[in-house]
Amino acid sequence: MQVAAVDVVNPRTGQVDYRFIPPSADQLAARAGELRKAQAGWRAAGLAARCAAMRRFATALESQRDAIVAALAIDTGRTHIAAGELASAANNIRRWCDRAPAIVEPPQFDSKMVPSLTIGHQLVPYSLVGVISPWNFPLALSLIDAVPALIAGCAVLIKPSEVTPRFAVPFREAIRSVPELSAVFDIIAGGRDTGAQLIPLVDAICFTGSVATGRKVGVAAAEHFIPAFLELGGKDPAVVLPGADLEQASDGILRSSCLATGQACLAIERVYVHESDHDRLVDLLVEKSKRVRFNHPDIDSGDIGPMIFGRQADIIDAHLDDAVARGAVIRCGGKSQNLGGGRYVPATVVTNVNHDMKLMTDETFGPITPVMKYRSVEEAVALANDTIYGLSGAVFARTLEEARAVAERINAGGMSLNDAGLTRETYEAEKHSFGCSGTGGSRHGDAGLTRFFRKKALLGQRGAPARLV
């Protein structure tokens, strides 16, 4: 049966200007089979050889920089972040290659329970790992899982979002320039059906995206008895304690709220500030938000690009309408605007909000900053924890010690102290999501690599085996 072509919309124009044909189920299965077959040799080559190939891949990405960044810019409607994605990805490959040797050689030791036993371990990589990546950071969130899996000795097959598939073409050229890597690594643009077809073909699945789709991925993985590493949505809180530096707090909150047009799971989406500082913080956020500019008509200027997925603008508008209908006040910014066919959402500050509003409970995924008063730290912590999510968050205080004391009471996997969104700046801090924000091993810290191994225990008897009779 012929597979229907997928139309792709340019986020800056709102027009279809790209089309691709997804693989058939048989074609996908065939490619997965090829990668799986080649994985044995990739694993047997050893860590040093794999890292040498991965370092060449980092260089190949940089050599393809112009083509990859140009494709990402069309995919996402922005250039600066696209260039940052590529630079960060190449640096992270090299970081993993530097760090891996210290992780993948578990020491042997003698048992404390049975003195005659020597205990060792073997780390056995999954043969084939599937990666389903999202549209907000197409390159970075494809490689955040793929790179450590490859270094571990797995083969990897990426299915990027059908919303942002253009970058896959020059990306594949970088893969193919490293022959031993191209045997075990591929990226195949596909539609929604392709992601579902991928899961039964792999031994572990990594998914970044919405809670709704993540549930489906998790169920499908469970049906096939494979692990699922899911990083899903967020509704990240920022708590501003009395005495915090409001200039710095407003800078950190605004940057996190508007970064990538708010299209980041770790964006600050709700702010709780003590009533004594509320008005001043709001004034600062409004003043600074009014200086945030669209990158229209010049893609290389401004701070905010178009919504990558146009329908997300509808969700943002609906959240604002719901909030206003329930008494909220939009202090600056507002609903989406159509500029040249693209959907642009201005940096927006909203007050008079509460948890009866979708704006404070549902993931908005846009440059919207709702600000709510609290009277006590206990109330602030309770509000921050009143959510189904638990990805990350922030606390601003006079000192790091004061911020940490409150951050330790908030149910989120990564807390920034006197800043926001710091989990984006480094992959070195291990963290786990709370609630519906995800499940599976941490993709940060050393666990980002070790999650791609099954650990086999090797128990050696130095003495005589126990006798039954």
C-alpha positions as CSV (number, residue, x, y, z in Angstrom):
1,M,0.0,0.0,0.0
2,Q,1.3,3.4,-1.0
3,V,2.1,5.7,2.0
4,A,0.6,9.2,1.8
5,A,2.9,12.2,1.7
6,V,3.1,14.5,4.7
7,D,2.7,18.2,4.1
8,V,4.9,20.5,6.3
9,V,4.0,24.1,7.2
10,N,6.5,26.8,7.3
11,P,5.9,28.5,10.7
12,R,6.9,32.0,9.4
13,T,4.5,31.9,6.5
14,G,1.8,29.5,7.5
15,Q,2.1,27.9,4.1
16,V,3.0,24.3,3.1
17,D,6.4,24.5,1.5
18,Y,7.8,21.0,2.1
19,R,6.6,17.5,1.7
20,F,8.0,14.1,2.5
21,I,6.9,10.5,2.1
22,P,7.2,8.4,5.3
23,P,8.6,4.9,5.1
24,S,6.1,2.1,4.8
25,A,5.9,-0.3,7.8
26,D,8.0,-2.8,5.9
27,Q,10.6,-0.2,5.0
28,L,10.9,0.9,8.6
29,A,11.2,-2.7,9.8
30,A,13.8,-3.4,7.2
31,R,16.0,-0.5,8.3
32,A,15.5,-1.3,11.9
33,G,16.7,-4.9,11.1
34,E,19.8,-3.6,9.4
35,L,20.7,-1.4,12.3
36,R,20.1,-4.2,14.8
37,K,22.3,-6.6,12.7
38,A,25.2,-4.1,12.6
39,Q,25.0,-3.4,16.4
40,A,26.9,-6.5,17.4
41,G,30.0,-5.2,15.6
42,W,29.5,-1.7,17.0
43,R,29.4,-3.1,20.5
44,A,32.4,-5.4,19.9
45,A,34.5,-2.6,18.6
46,G,34.8,-1.3,22.2
47,L,34.2,2.1,23.9
48,A,37.4,3.7,22.5
49,A,36.5,3.0,18.9
50,R,32.9,4.1,19.5
51,C,34.0,7.4,21.0
52,A,36.5,7.9,18.2
53,A,33.7,7.6,15.7
54,M,31.4,9.8,17.7
55,R,34.1,12.5,17.9
56,R,34.3,12.4,14.1
57,F,30.5,12.7,14.0
58,A,30.7,15.9,16.1
59,T,33.2,17.3,13.6
60,A,30.9,16.2,10.7
61,L,28.0,18.0,12.3
62,E,30.1,21.2,12.5
63,S,31.1,20.7,8.9
64,Q,27.4,20.5,7.9
65,R,26.6,23.5,10.2
66,D,25.3,25.8,7.5
67,A,23.0,23.3,5.9
68,I,21.7,21.9,9.2
69,V,21.2,25.4,10.8
70,A,19.4,26.6,7.6
71,A,17.0,23.7,7.7
72,L,16.4,24.1,11.4
73,A,15.7,27.8,10.9
74,I,13.0,27.0,8.4
75,D,11.7,24.2,10.6
76,T,11.5,26.4,13.7
77,G,11.4,30.0,12.4
78,R,14.5,31.0,14.3
79,T,18.3,31.0,13.6
80,H,20.1,31.9,16.8
81,I,18.7,29.0,18.7
82,A,19.2,26.7,15.7
83,A,22.9,27.5,15.7
84,G,23.0,27.0,19.5
85,E,21.4,23.6,19.2
86,L,24.1,22.4,16.8
87,A,27.0,23.9,18.9
88,S,25.6,22.4,22.1
89,A,25.1,19.0,20.5
90,A,28.7,18.8,19.2
91,N,30.0,19.8,22.6
92,N,27.8,17.3,24.4
93,I,29.1,14.5,22.1
94,R,32.7,15.3,23.2
95,R,31.7,15.6,26.8
96,W,30.1,12.2,26.8
97,C,33.2,10.7,25.1
98,D,35.4,12.3,27.8
99,R,33.2,11.1,30.6
100,A,32.2,7.6,29.5
101,P,35.4,5.6,30.4
102,A,34.9,6.4,34.1
103,I,31.3,5.1,33.9
104,V,31.3,1.9,32.0
105,E,33.9,-0.2,33.9
106,P,32.1,-1.3,37.1
107,P,34.7,-2.6,39.7
108,Q,34.7,-6.1,41.0
109,F,34.4,-6.7,44.7
110,D,34.1,-9.4,47.3
111,S,30.8,-10.1,48.9
112,K,30.2,-9.1,52.5
113,M,27.4,-11.6,53.0
114,V,29.2,-14.6,51.5
115,P,33.0,-14.1,51.9
116,S,33.9,-16.7,49.3
117,L,32.0,-14.9,46.5
118,T,33.5,-12.4,44.1
119,I,31.0,-10.1,42.5
120,G,31.4,-8.5,39.1
121,H,29.1,-6.9,36.6
122,Q,28.8,-6.8,32.8
123,L,27.0,-3.9,31.2
124,V,25.0,-5.1,28.2
125,P,23.7,-2.4,25.9
126,Y,20.2,-2.6,24.3
127,S,20.6,-3.7,20.8
128,L,18.3,-1.1,19.2
129,V,17.0,2.1,20.8
130,G,14.2,4.2,19.2
131,V,14.1,7.9,19.7
132,I,10.9,9.9,19.0
133,S,11.9,13.6,19.2
134,P,9.7,16.7,19.4
135,W,9.4,19.9,17.4
136,N,10.6,22.5,19.8
137,F,14.3,21.6,19.8
138,P,14.5,19.1,16.9
139,L,18.2,18.5,16.9
140,A,19.1,18.8,20.5
141,L,16.3,16.6,21.7
142,S,17.1,14.0,19.1
143,L,20.7,13.7,20.2
144,I,20.2,14.1,24.0
145,D,19.1,10.4,24.0
146,A,20.8,9.1,20.8
147,V,24.4,10.1,21.8
148,P,24.7,8.3,25.1
149,A,22.9,5.3,23.6
150,L,25.4,5.1,20.8
151,I,28.4,5.5,23.1
152,A,26.9,2.7,25.3
153,G,27.0,0.4,22.2
154,C,23.4,0.5,21.1
155,A,22.2,1.1,17.5
156,V,19.8,4.0,17.3
157,L,16.9,5.0,15.0
158,I,15.4,8.5,15.3
159,K,11.9,9.5,14.2
160,P,11.8,13.3,14.3
161,S,8.5,15.2,14.7
162,E,6.6,15.5,11.4
163,V,6.3,19.2,12.2
164,T,10.0,19.8,11.9
165,P,11.5,17.2,9.5
166,R,13.6,19.3,7.2
167,F,16.8,19.1,9.3
168,A,16.9,15.3,8.9
169,V,18.3,15.5,5.4
170,P,21.6,17.4,6.1
171,F,21.7,15.6,9.5
172,R,21.8,12.2,7.7
173,E,24.7,13.5,5.6
174,A,26.7,14.1,8.7
175,I,25.9,10.5,9.9
176,R,26.9,9.0,6.5
177,S,30.3,10.7,6.6
178,V,31.2,8.4,9.4
179,P,30.8,4.9,7.9
180,E,31.0,2.8,11.0
181,L,28.4,5.1,12.6
182,S,26.0,5.1,9.6
183,A,25.8,1.3,10.0
184,V,24.1,1.6,13.4
185,F,22.5,5.1,13.4
186,D,19.8,6.7,11.2
187,I,17.1,9.3,11.2
188,I,13.9,8.7,9.2
189,A,11.2,11.3,8.8
190,G,7.8,9.9,9.4
191,G,4.3,10.7,10.4
192,R,2.5,9.9,13.6
193,D,1.9,6.3,12.4
194,T,5.7,5.9,12.0
195,G,6.3,6.5,15.7
196,A,3.7,3.8,16.7
197,Q,5.3,1.4,14.2
198,L,8.8,2.0,15.6
199,I,8.0,0.9,19.2
200,P,7.6,-2.9,18.4
201,L,10.9,-2.8,16.5
202,V,13.2,-1.6,19.2
203,D,14.5,-2.8,22.6
204,A,14.0,0.6,24.4
205,I,12.1,3.7,23.4
206,C,12.9,7.4,24.3
207,F,10.2,9.9,23.8
208,T,10.0,13.6,24.4
209,G,6.6,15.3,24.0
210,S,3.2,15.8,25.4
211,V,1.7,13.8,28.3
212,A,-1.1,12.6,26.1
213,T,1.2,11.1,23.5
214,G,3.6,9.9,26.2
215,R,0.9,7.8,27.8
216,K,0.4,6.1,24.5
217,V,4.1,5.5,24.1
218,G,4.3,4.1,27.6
219,V,1.4,1.7,27.1
220,A,2.8,0.5,23.8
221,A,6.2,0.0,25.4
222,A,4.7,-2.0,28.3
223,E,2.8,-4.2,25.9
224,H,6.2,-5.1,24.3
225,F,8.1,-5.4,27.6
226,I,10.6,-2.7,26.7
227,P,11.7,0.3,28.9
228,A,10.3,3.7,28.0
229,F,12.2,6.8,28.9
230,L,9.6,9.6,28.8
231,E,10.3,13.3,29.2
232,L,6.9,15.0,29.0
233,G,5.3,18.3,29.7
234,G,5.8,20.8,32.5
235,K,4.1,23.7,34.3
236,D,7.2,25.0,36.0
237,P,6.7,27.3,39.0
238,A,8.9,30.2,40.2
239,V,8.7,31.1,43.8
240,V,10.0,34.6,44.7
241,L,10.7,34.8,48.5
242,P,10.6,38.1,50.5
243,G,13.9,39.9,50.2
244,A,14.9,38.4,46.9
245,D,16.6,40.6,44.3
246,L,13.6,41.5,42.2
247,E,15.7,42.8,39.3
248,Q,17.5,39.5,39.0
249,A,14.3,37.5,39.6
250,S,12.5,39.4,36.9
251,D,15.4,38.8,34.5
252,G,15.5,35.1,35.2
253,I,11.8,34.6,35.0
254,L,11.4,36.6,31.8
255,R,14.2,34.8,30.1
256,S,12.9,31.4,31.1
257,S,9.3,32.3,30.2
258,C,10.2,33.7,26.7
259,L,13.1,31.4,25.8
260,A,12.4,29.8,22.4
261,T,9.0,31.7,22.5
262,G,8.1,29.8,25.6
263,Q,8.2,26.5,23.6
264,A,10.3,24.7,26.1
265,C,9.1,22.2,28.7
266,L,11.3,23.9,31.3
267,A,9.8,27.4,30.7
268,I,8.5,29.2,33.8
269,E,4.8,29.1,33.4
270,R,3.6,30.4,36.8
271,V,5.1,32.8,39.3
272,Y,4.3,33.1,43.0
273,V,5.6,36.2,44.8
274,H,5.0,37.4,48.3
275,E,2.3,40.0,48.5
276,S,4.8,42.6,49.7
277,D,6.8,42.3,46.5
278,H,4.0,41.6,44.0
279,D,3.4,45.0,42.5
280,R,7.1,45.8,42.1
281,L,7.9,42.4,40.5
282,V,4.9,42.8,38.1
283,D,6.1,46.3,37.2
284,L,9.5,45.0,36.4
285,L,8.2,42.1,34.3
286,V,5.9,44.4,32.4
287,E,8.6,46.9,31.7
288,K,11.0,44.3,30.5
289,S,8.4,42.3,28.5
290,K,7.5,45.4,26.5
291,R,11.1,45.5,25.2
292,V,10.9,41.9,23.9
293,R,10.6,42.0,20.1
294,F,9.4,39.5,17.4
295,N,11.9,38.3,14.9
296,H,9.6,39.5,12.1
297,P,10.1,40.4,9.4
298,D,13.9,39.8,9.9
299,I,14.5,36.2,11.2
300,D,18.0,37.3,12.5
301,S,16.6,40.1,14.7
302,G,14.3,40.2,17.7
303,D,13.8,37.8,20.7
304,I,10.6,35.8,19.9
305,G,9.9,33.7,16.8
306,P,6.7,32.3,15.5
307,M,4.9,29.4,17.1
308,I,6.5,26.4,15.5
309,F,3.2,24.4,15.6
310,G,0.5,26.9,14.7
311,R,-2.2,25.1,16.7
312,Q,-0.2,25.8,19.9
313,A,-1.2,29.4,19.4
314,D,-4.8,28.4,19.6
315,I,-4.2,26.7,23.0
316,I,-2.4,29.9,24.3
317,D,-5.3,32.1,23.1
318,A,-7.8,29.8,24.8
319,H,-5.9,29.9,28.1
320,L,-5.8,33.7,28.0
321,D,-9.5,33.9,27.2
322,D,-10.4,31.5,30.0
323,A,-8.2,33.5,32.5
324,V,-9.7,36.8,31.5
325,A,-13.2,35.4,31.7
326,R,-12.4,34.4,35.3
327,G,-11.1,37.8,36.3
328,A,-7.5,37.8,35.2
329,V,-5.9,41.0,33.9
330,I,-3.5,41.1,31.0
331,R,-0.9,43.7,31.9
332,C,1.0,43.6,28.6
333,G,1.1,41.5,25.5
334,G,-1.9,39.3,24.8
335,K,-3.2,36.8,22.3
336,S,-1.5,35.6,19.1
337,Q,-1.0,37.8,16.1
338,N,-0.8,36.8,12.4
339,L,2.3,38.4,10.9
340,G,3.0,37.3,7.3
341,G,1.1,34.1,7.9
342,G,3.0,33.1,11.0
343,R,1.5,33.0,14.5
344,Y,3.4,35.2,16.9
345,V,2.6,35.5,20.6
346,P,4.0,38.6,22.5
347,A,5.7,38.4,25.9
348,T,2.6,38.6,28.1
349,V,2.2,39.3,31.8
350,V,-1.0,38.3,33.5
351,T,-2.2,39.1,37.1
352,N,-5.2,38.4,39.2
353,V,-4.8,34.7,38.5
354,N,-5.7,31.6,40.5
355,H,-5.8,27.9,40.2
356,D,-9.3,27.8,38.8
357,M,-7.7,29.0,35.5
358,K,-6.2,26.8,32.8
359,L,-3.4,29.3,32.6
360,M,-2.2,28.2,36.0
361,T,-2.9,24.4,35.7
362,D,-2.5,23.3,32.1
363,E,0.7,23.5,30.0
364,T,0.5,26.7,28.0
365,F,3.8,26.4,26.1
366,G,4.1,30.1,25.1
367,P,5.8,33.3,26.4
368,I,3.1,33.9,29.0
369,T,4.0,34.9,32.6
370,P,1.1,34.7,35.1
371,V,1.9,36.1,38.5
372,M,0.0,35.2,41.7
373,K,0.4,36.6,45.3
374,Y,1.0,34.5,48.3
375,R,1.1,35.3,52.0
376,S,3.3,32.7,53.6
377,V,6.1,30.4,52.4
378,E,3.8,27.4,53.3
379,E,1.2,28.7,50.9
380,A,3.8,29.3,48.2
381,V,5.0,25.7,48.4
382,A,1.5,24.4,48.4
383,L,0.7,26.3,45.3
384,A,3.9,25.2,43.5
385,N,3.0,21.6,44.3
386,D,-0.6,21.9,43.2
387,T,0.0,20.4,39.8
388,I,0.1,17.1,38.0
389,Y,3.5,18.1,36.6
390,G,6.9,18.1,38.3
391,L,9.6,18.7,35.7
392,S,11.5,21.7,37.1
393,G,11.1,25.0,38.8
394,A,12.9,28.0,40.4
395,V,13.2,29.7,43.7
396,F,14.6,33.3,44.2
397,A,15.8,34.3,47.6
398,R,18.3,36.5,49.5
399,T,20.8,33.6,49.6
400,L,21.3,30.3,47.9
401,E,20.8,28.5,51.3
402,E,17.4,30.2,51.8
403,A,16.4,29.3,48.2
404,R,17.5,25.7,48.6
405,A,15.5,25.2,51.8
406,V,12.3,26.0,49.9
407,A,13.4,24.2,46.7
408,E,13.8,21.0,48.7
409,R,10.0,21.2,49.5
410,I,8.9,21.5,45.8
411,N,8.1,18.4,43.9
412,A,10.1,18.8,40.7
413,G,13.1,17.1,39.2
414,G,15.3,20.1,38.7
415,M,15.2,23.2,40.8
416,S,17.1,26.4,39.8
417,L,18.2,28.6,42.7
418,N,18.4,32.4,42.2
419,D,17.9,31.7,38.4
420,A,15.6,29.8,36.2
421,G,15.9,27.1,33.5
422,L,19.4,26.0,34.6
423,T,18.7,22.4,33.7
424,R,19.0,23.6,30.1
425,E,22.5,24.9,30.7
426,T,24.2,21.7,31.8
427,Y,23.5,18.0,31.4
428,E,25.7,17.1,34.4
429,A,23.1,17.1,37.2
430,E,21.1,13.9,37.4
431,K,17.3,14.4,37.9
432,H,14.0,12.5,37.8
433,S,10.7,13.9,36.8
434,F,7.8,14.0,39.3
435,G,4.2,13.4,38.4
436,C,3.1,13.4,34.8
437,S,6.3,15.1,33.6
438,G,8.0,11.8,32.8
439,T,9.3,8.4,33.9
440,G,12.4,6.3,33.4
441,G,16.0,6.9,34.1
442,S,17.5,10.4,34.2
443,R,18.8,11.6,30.8
444,H,21.1,14.0,32.8
445,G,24.2,13.0,34.8
446,D,26.0,9.7,34.5
447,A,22.6,7.9,34.5
448,G,22.0,9.4,31.0
449,L,24.5,6.8,29.8
450,T,24.0,3.9,32.2
451,R,20.2,3.7,31.5
452,F,21.1,2.2,28.1
453,F,22.7,-0.8,29.7
454,R,21.2,-3.9,31.3
455,K,23.4,-4.8,34.2
456,K,24.4,-8.5,34.5
457,A,25.7,-9.9,37.8
458,L,28.7,-12.3,37.5
459,L,29.1,-14.2,40.8
460,G,32.3,-16.1,41.2
461,Q,32.7,-18.8,43.9
462,R,36.3,-18.9,45.2
463,G,35.6,-21.8,47.5
464,A,33.7,-25.0,47.1
465,P,30.0,-25.0,46.2
466,A,27.7,-25.7,49.1
467,R,26.6,-29.4,49.2
468,L,23.0,-30.5,49.3
469,V,23.9,-33.9,50.7
